[in-house]
Amino acid sequence: MKDRARFSKITDVDITYSSSFNQSLNEFTPKPLNIPTTFVITWPDGNPRSLAELFLIYKFRRGASIREDGGSLRATASKIIHIIQYCWTIKRDFWELDDDHFQEFVQYLASERKQEQPMVRIRNNNSVRAIVACCVEFLLWIQNSILVNSYLIGTSPQHRIRLVERKALKHRIKQMTIEVQYHILPPPDTREPKHPMGRKQRNALWEAVAHMSQARVACISWAGEKETNRKVATFLQKRRELLLVLLESTGARPGELARLKVSENINCYKSGSLILTTLKRRRDIDRTIKLQPEVAIRLVTFIEKHRRQVLDHISSAGLTAAPSDRVFIGVHGNPLSERSLESEFVRISSRAGLADFQSCMSMFRHRFITKQISIHLRAYLGATSKRREFFTDADYRTILKKVATITGHSNEVSLMHYIDLAWSELNYENQIDTAQAIDHSIESTTNKISSLIGSLEATKDIPQKTLKVLLTEAKTTLRGMQDEIQKNLQNSSESIEKAMKNQP
């Protein structure tokens, strides 16, 4: 399948489909309806696939999200192009498919391999099942909305593509439901539980950002090549550092960072807080998070210096940019979408050697939530003098309600699975406050040295190689001290836990 079906985003599309009759004028008046974002879907030869586009409009009317990058509507488009591609390959239309065709389609999805790694599958079983489920929904919509008296797909024997009803457990509501599925599917893969971002992974990401500054930057239209390589490399390094810092210190979702506004946070150092748009709600609402002075200074410096320099260079070159009041922008001055930030993090993870390990931005969020709950647990313990074994669900919900206002969760119960992680974190943190403060200071200093090394490497023309060697040695020494402190803290934590278990 060399030629591929494709989809591309379009905005502000008129999808008016209903009208009302005006008796006085004796005419029908349309009820205008515009969709802010949808997608054009084409066959591999470039001709439009109108049925697929109508299906996306149907999904929009049913409540599919259409965030700036397309939301769940983009996910739907990315799935149904597989059935479009398959129909193109076998030279049949959707209503000409039968069960043999669809079974072959499922087998192809499960067996497709990466070109650069022939032994590695492109998608796992869970991805195959998700694509098949979306394509089944698409064919059911065609049958119910477009075709008349057709038996294309369904559960009865006369349907050409056979579906079955199976029980499925909805974990969020803890109820069994009946789902209609294709009768032949690969078994679901067991998902590895997502843990908070570990210290070693976090340090590897920071090291990667420092060394990514050495990478050659493609020529940008607003400057000469040498000037571009230096300025753009510095800008990209500071943007990547800011991304890691905000992920760790705010626990924000990628989409929330993509929507971070300059106008609302330019004075974050004075206010000591960050204003974020909370996603995953029926409507976007703002929430405020306390910000450490060091993080606030880094954010303001990026806005006032590095971000402004890029926009000034674009303007001086006679070009236009539309940053849209967003903090995170690209080298051409346009705001970065959620997908762009995710791609940026993937590049950092790959450079850090974490491509084959679990590493994503949400793991920073898990780490942040765990720390917040442990902080509130400590405060609650100090106020009530309760021991862990006497905590009730009501106590936990009181704590989680406070944390939910920081993390942007609409229901505190969804945070309940963090409780055990928070107790472990609390036992760890309660050991030696002085050692913890030293550890934090070393961590902060090491990050600054990593950033400085990256800046030196980006400049290319600095002759002080000795300075770079000294900085590297200093960083290695600090990391060694930090690891030693962490090891002692862990040993102390295990000793206390063992002693607590032996208490009568």
Secondary structure, DSSP 4 states (H G I P E B T S, - for coil): --S--EEEEEEEEE----EEEETTTTEEEE---EEEEEEEEE-TTS-B-HHHHHHHHHHHHTT----TT-HHHHHHHHHHHHHHHHHHHHT--GGG--HHHHHHHHHHHHH-B-SS-TTSBSS-HHHHHHHHHHHHHHHHHHHHHT-SS--SEESSTT-SEEEEEEEEEETTTTEEEEEEEES--PPPPPPPPPPPPPHHHHHHHHHHHHHHTTSPPPP-TTS-HHHHHHHHHHHHHHHHHHHHHHHHHH---HHHHHT-BHHHHTTHHHHTEEEEEE-SSSS-EEEEEE--HHHHHHHHHIIIIIIHHHHHHHHHTT-----TTBSSB-TTSPBPPHHHHHHHHHHHHHHTT-TTS---THHHHHHHHHHHHHHHHHHHHHHH---GGG--HHHHHHHHHHHHHHHT-S-GGGGGGGHHHHHHHHHHHTS-HHHHHHHHHHHHHHHHHHHHHHHHHHH-----HHHHHHHHHHHHHHHHHHHHHHHHHHHHHHHHHHHHHT--
